[in-house]
Amino acid sequence: MPNIIITNYCNLKCPYCFASEMLNDPNKKNISESELKRILAWLEKSPPPSIGLIGGEPTLHPDFANILSIVNEYN
């Protein structure tokens, strides 16, 4: 299953976090709609049964509802 990092913002400090190095990056970023669509188009070459949305905390993406809509249209 491919995982797509949609944000590196996080409001948690989970002791088991595997992404702490990425989360400490001072350049906080959110994936754009166009970048997400480009990734999904590439994945269409060999469609996976599911896609994971990860990050930091994915629900902190300011356009999270739209991200879900785009991914659901893909599946």
C-alpha positions, 0 to 999 in steps of 0.5 A: 500500500502506498502512503502519501504524506499530505502534511508535515504539520503535527500537534502531537508528540507521540514517543513512538513516532517514526517521522520525528525527523521529518516533523522537526523540519522547520519548513512546514508544508502541505501537499497541493491538490495538483501534486496529489493528483499527479501522484494519483495519476502515476499510481493509476499505472498499477492501481493499488487496492488502497492508499494511506494518507500520512504525515505529521497529522493528516487531519491538520491539512487545511484542505483535508476534506477536499483531499479525501474527496480527491482520493475517494474519486481515485478509488 
